[in-house]
Amino acid sequence: MMLCSILGVIWPICIMEHDFNKVFDTDNPLWQEVLAIFAENDTYPKKKMRGRALHHKYPRCFSLHDGEPEDNDPDNLISLPPAQHFMVHYYYYTLAKGIYKSKMVLAFRYMMSTNEDSISELLPERARELSETYEKLSAEATQIIADACHNRSAESRKHQSETMKGRKYTEEHRNNISKGRKGIVFSEEHKQHLREASHKRILTPEQRDRMRTGLGRHWKMTEEQRRKNSERQKGRVFSEETRKKMSIAAKKRVHPPMSEATKQKLSAINKGKPGPIMSEAEKAKRSLKYTGKHWKLIDGKRVWIDVN
């Protein structure tokens, strides 16, 4: 369902239904190739993502030709990698009927990386070869854009920072940003790039100070947030595997010795705080267990031994 507006004409809320048999030769076996590509990519979020194209199953130019509103409903959208996006446009051009075929020429010509004499005689095997070339060119173009963004001058980054300072977003804008970020799926290659970039990043002492002061100024947990976090953690049960991982990570963790100032702060914070509530049975059990014993550190562990 959607609300469409074209050239000032308000269309009613409706479910767009399209007759693909009218515009494509769906009896042709190539149409099954189109459906297979759609089925393979149906689980991806229906939005623009790096390295993928957002494709309209029922082309927008068909809707405009028939005097209908553009259908941007999620059911009519599909996220496709470059090679499959190329092949879908090839199939669309090949299978389109009558006047609709001419509508597909421009889109397919735009994606062609070579000057073919006649796209009307283009065979599927040749189209698949061109789709691989198109994917390589798309990846190179994406990388060029990414490098250009990464290698901006310090002056450019400073200018952008100054421009963004004090900018306020409306609630609607915030919600749109939130919806746009939800469901993003990163490839393993992208995750590895993020890890490597994070490891290579070196912060200056001034940057660290700004981050510390920024966290203290902007990120203070309210009592309501603390209560919610506490309720969320209550009753949480970790699997045996998770416990082992947590234990290994804790053993590898190295804490520097506490300074006297830190010790005094902790002492002041804990003064006057009630200790853990212990039942009489627990008190008696502990008294019986540790009477006549003292502890010493052996291999970093507290071990109780008899005084005698």
KATARA-V776184 format. One record per residue. N is the residue number from 0. RES is the residue in one letter. SS is DSSP state (hx for helix, st for strand, lp for the rest). PHI is phi as a letter, one per 40 degrees, with the letter a starting at -180 (* if undefined). Layout:
n;res;ss;phi
N;RES;SS;PHI
N;RES;SS;PHI
This chain:
n;res;ss;phi
0;M;lp;*
1;M;st;a
2;L;lp;b
3;C;lp;b
4;S;st;b
5;I;st;b
6;L;lp;f
7;G;lp;g
8;V;st;c
9;I;st;c
10;W;lp;c
11;P;lp;c
12;I;lp;c
13;C;st;a
14;I;lp;c
15;M;lp;c
16;E;lp;b
17;H;lp;b
18;D;lp;c
19;F;hx;c
20;N;hx;c
21;K;hx;c
22;V;hx;b
23;F;st;b
24;D;lp;c
25;T;lp;c
26;D;lp;c
27;N;lp;c
28;P;lp;d
29;L;hx;c
30;W;hx;c
31;Q;hx;c
32;E;hx;c
33;V;hx;c
34;L;hx;c
35;A;hx;c
36;I;hx;c
37;F;hx;c
38;A;hx;c
39;E;hx;c
40;N;lp;b
41;D;lp;c
42;T;lp;c
43;Y;lp;c
44;P;lp;d
45;K;lp;c
46;K;lp;a
47;K;lp;c
48;M;st;b
49;R;lp;c
50;G;lp;g
51;R;st;b
52;A;st;b
53;L;st;c
54;H;st;b
55;H;st;c
56;K;lp;d
57;Y;lp;c
58;P;lp;d
59;R;hx;c
60;C;hx;c
61;F;hx;c
62;S;hx;c
63;L;hx;c
64;H;hx;c
65;D;lp;c
66;G;lp;g
67;E;lp;b
68;P;lp;c
69;E;lp;c
70;D;lp;c
71;N;lp;b
72;D;lp;c
73;P;hx;d
74;D;hx;c
75;N;hx;b
76;L;st;b
77;I;st;a
78;S;st;c
79;L;st;b
80;P;st;c
81;P;hx;d
82;A;hx;c
83;Q;hx;c
84;H;hx;c
85;F;hx;c
86;M;hx;c
87;V;hx;c
88;H;hx;c
89;Y;hx;c
90;Y;hx;c
91;Y;hx;c
92;Y;hx;c
93;T;hx;c
94;L;hx;c
95;A;st;c
96;K;lp;b
97;G;hx;f
98;I;hx;c
99;Y;hx;c
100;K;hx;c
101;S;hx;c
102;K;hx;c
103;M;hx;c
104;V;hx;c
105;L;hx;c
106;A;hx;c
107;F;hx;c
108;R;hx;d
109;Y;hx;c
110;M;hx;c
111;M;lp;c
112;S;lp;c
113;T;lp;b
114;N;lp;c
115;E;lp;c
116;D;lp;c
117;S;lp;a
118;I;hx;c
119;S;hx;c
120;E;hx;b
121;L;lp;c
122;L;lp;c
123;P;hx;d
124;E;hx;c
125;R;hx;c
126;A;hx;c
127;R;hx;c
128;E;hx;c
129;L;hx;c
130;S;hx;c
131;E;hx;c
132;T;hx;c
133;Y;hx;c
134;E;hx;c
135;K;hx;c
136;L;hx;c
137;S;hx;c
138;A;hx;c
139;E;hx;c
140;A;hx;c
141;T;hx;c
142;Q;hx;c
143;I;hx;c
144;I;hx;c
145;A;hx;c
146;D;hx;c
147;A;hx;c
148;C;hx;c
149;H;hx;c
150;N;lp;c
151;R;lp;c
152;S;lp;c
153;A;hx;c
154;E;hx;c
155;S;hx;c
156;R;hx;c
157;K;hx;c
158;H;hx;c
159;Q;hx;c
160;S;hx;c
161;E;hx;c
162;T;hx;c
163;M;hx;c
164;K;lp;c
165;G;lp;g
166;R;lp;c
167;K;lp;b
168;Y;lp;b
169;T;lp;c
170;E;hx;c
171;E;hx;c
172;H;hx;c
173;R;hx;c
174;N;hx;c
175;N;hx;c
176;I;hx;c
177;S;hx;c
178;K;hx;c
179;G;hx;c
180;R;hx;c
181;K;lp;c
182;G;lp;g
183;I;lp;c
184;V;lp;b
185;F;lp;c
186;S;lp;c
187;E;hx;c
188;E;hx;c
189;H;hx;c
190;K;hx;c
191;Q;hx;c
192;H;hx;c
193;L;hx;c
194;R;hx;c
195;E;hx;c
196;A;hx;c
197;S;hx;c
198;H;hx;c
199;K;hx;c
200;R;lp;c
201;I;lp;b
202;L;lp;c
203;T;lp;c
204;P;hx;d
205;E;hx;c
206;Q;hx;c
207;R;hx;c
208;D;hx;c
209;R;hx;c
210;M;hx;c
211;R;hx;c
212;T;hx;c
213;G;hx;c
214;L;hx;c
215;G;hx;c
216;R;hx;c
217;H;hx;b
218;W;lp;b
219;K;lp;b
220;M;lp;c
221;T;lp;c
222;E;hx;c
223;E;hx;c
224;Q;hx;c
225;R;hx;c
226;R;hx;c
227;K;hx;c
228;N;hx;c
229;S;hx;c
230;E;hx;c
231;R;hx;c
232;Q;hx;c
233;K;lp;c
234;G;lp;g
235;R;lp;c
236;V;lp;b
237;F;lp;c
238;S;lp;c
239;E;hx;c
240;E;hx;c
241;T;hx;c
242;R;hx;c
243;K;hx;c
244;K;hx;c
245;M;hx;c
246;S;hx;c
247;I;hx;c
248;A;hx;c
249;A;hx;c
250;K;hx;c
251;K;hx;c
252;R;lp;c
253;V;lp;b
254;H;lp;b
255;P;lp;c
256;P;lp;c
257;M;lp;c
258;S;lp;c
259;E;hx;c
260;A;hx;c
261;T;hx;c
262;K;hx;c
263;Q;hx;c
264;K;hx;c
265;L;hx;c
266;S;hx;c
267;A;hx;c
268;I;hx;c
269;N;hx;c
270;K;lp;c
271;G;lp;g
272;K;lp;c
273;P;lp;c
274;G;lp;c
275;P;lp;c
276;I;lp;c
277;M;lp;b
278;S;lp;c
279;E;hx;c
280;A;hx;c
281;E;hx;c
282;K;hx;c
283;A;hx;c
284;K;hx;c
285;R;hx;c
286;S;hx;c
287;L;hx;c
288;K;hx;c
289;Y;hx;b
290;T;lp;c
291;G;lp;g
292;K;st;b
293;H;st;a
294;W;st;b
295;K;st;a
296;L;st;c
297;I;st;b
298;D;lp;f
299;G;lp;g
300;K;st;b
301;R;st;c
302;V;st;b
303;W;st;c
304;I;st;b
305;D;st;c
306;V;lp;c
307;N;lp;c
